[in-house]
């Protein structure tokens, strides 16, 4: 970490109105990742709504992550500094849950770059139980989750504000009970009567043109 990067984040934060900061350890850590620039992310109304809902729970600290701009990104890479949050400058890999708002297809590669910068494995199957649970929502997840099927642990289909509190409750309870990732995913079926966890088979073609079927957990609204 360099003071230059940290100070730049703190300068932006100081100019904001409505940001909520909590001491590390005071609440459960939720990373809200928007895979585009700060200006693009902060213009998204859905992000503001979810930020208020999550922080309003009383047990969760929602901290934002954005794709750094050109000069800042170069400094991150030069110093090999993991991506830091806006609120406390904590590293992305230190968070229990990473929520991703995927609004544009062009942001797919931005997400991968941000995870790599943070030393987080890209494939869900390679991440262990102690690593963050990655939940992807937003228009792209709703319309076509397949491109990020190997990255996400869970997809949220539909409006995130309708399910976020119940999703966090189920994940937290599962972690407290010592449940594994797959068990937590299955328990998400009990979120609400109008939501269910389904295993969707997606057909992926490898280089030889052979189909491979995989099960992807998603939250589906009826």
N, C-alpha and C positions, 0 to 999 in steps of 0.2 A: 504494500500500500504506500502511495506517495501522498505527501501533504497537499500537493497541487490538486490531485484528484478529489481528495476529501474536502478541501476548501471550496472547490467549485460546486460540489453538491450542496454544501452548507449555505453557500451564497444564494443558490436558486431557492432552497428551502426557506431562507429568511425572507424572501420576497413573496412567498405564498400566503394565502389566507385560507384557513380551514384545515391545514395539515395537522395530523394528530401523531404525536411521538410518545412512545412509552419506553421505559428503561428495559433493556434486554433481560429476559427472565421474569418480568412482571406479568406477562401474558403469553399465551401460545403464539408461536410465530407463523404468520401467513404471508407469503411473498406474492404480490400481485405483479405479474410480469406482462408488460405490453411490448411486443417485439417490433417497436418502431421508435422514432425520436420522442423526446419529451413533449414537444409541441403537438405532435400528432396524437399521442396518447392522452394528453390533458384536454384535448378538444373532444374527447369521447365521453358523452353524457353517462353511458352505462358504467364506465369506470368510476365516475364520481359517486354514482348510486351505490355500487357494490362496496366501495371504500367506506362509505358512511354506515352501511348495514353491518359490515364485518367489525369495524371498530366499535359500533354501538352495542355489540354483544356483551362486552364487559370482560370477556375472557380471552380475546384474541387481538393481537396487534397486527394490523395490515400495513405492510411496507411495500412501496412501489419500486419497480425496476424498469428502466427504459434503455433502449439501444443508444449508446453514447454517440455523439456527433463525430465528425471526421478527426479533428485534432485530439479530442478527448479519447476516442477509440485508439488512436495511435499511441497515446501515452499509456493506456491500459496494456496494450500489447508490448510496448517497450519495457515496461516495468513488470510484466507478467502478473498484474494485479487482478484478482478475481472481481467480478462485477459486484458493486456495492449498492445498497438500498438508499433511497432518498432520505428516509427518516432517521436512521441510526448508523448508516454506512456499514451494516453487517453484510457478510458475504452470502450470496444466494444459496450456496450449499448448506448453510447452517439452518435453513428453514425447514420446518416440519412438512409443510404443504406449499407447493408452488401452483398458483392459479394463473393460467395463461388466457388472455383475451385475444383470440385470433380473428381479426376483422378483415384482413386482406390476404389473398393467396400469395402475394409477393413477399409477405412477412414470414413465410415458412422458413426460408434460409436464415432470416434474422434470428428466429427462435433457436435454431441449431447453433448459430454462432454464439449466442448469449449463454447457452448451456455449456458449450465448449470452453468459453472464457472462464466459466465458473467451476470448471473441473467436474462437471456432472455428466455421467454417461448418457449418451443419446438414446440408446435402446432401453425400453422399460424392462425387458427381460434380463438385462445385465445389471440393473440397479438392485442393491440388496435392501433388506428390511429397514436399515438405519438411514438410508438415503431418502431424500424428499419424495413425497407422492406428487406426481405431476398431473394436474387436472386441466384439461383444455376445453374452453368454451368459446362462445362468440359465433358470428355468422358462418365462418368457414367450418367450424366443428359441426354446426347444425346441418349445413347443406351437403358437406362431403368430408367425413372424418378420415377417409382412407389414406390420404397422403401422409398423415402423421400417426398412422395406426401403430407403428413400432415405437413411437416416442411416448405417447400418452399412457398413463395408467388408467385414467378415466376420462371419458368425454361427457360433457354436459350438453344435451340437446335441448334447445329452447332458451327461455329467459333465465339467466343465472340468478337474478334476485328472487325468483320464486322458490329456489331450492337450496341456496347457499347455506342458510342456517341449519337446515336438516342435514345437509351433507357434512358440515363441520361437526355436528353433534355425533353422527355415526362414526366418523373417522376418529374423533377424540375418544369415544367410548371404546372403540376397538383397540386403540393404542394402549389405553389404561388396562384393558383385559389381556394384553400381551398377544393379540391376534396378529397373524401375518398379513401381508398385503392382499393376497387372494381372498382371505376370509373377510377382510374389511370391504373389499370390492363386492363380495356377495351380500354382505350386510346392508349395503346401500340400497338393496331392493326394498327395504322396509322404510325408506324415507317418508313417502306419502302414498296414499292409495292411487293417486293419479300419476305416479312416477314408478318406473320399474327398471331394474338393472337387467339388461339382456346381453347375451353373447351373440354378437353379429359376425357371421362368417364373411370374411373379405377374401376375394380371390386375387392373389398377387402373382404376377408372372416373373419368373427368374430369367436369367440371360438365355437359357436354352428354350424358353417358351413354355416351360412346365408350370402348372398351377400349384400354388401352395395355399392351403386354407389355414387361417388363424382365427382365434376367437378374441374379439376386442370388447372389453366391457364399456358400455355407454349408458348414460342416463337418458331414458326416452320418455317424452311426454305424450300422453294420448290425447 
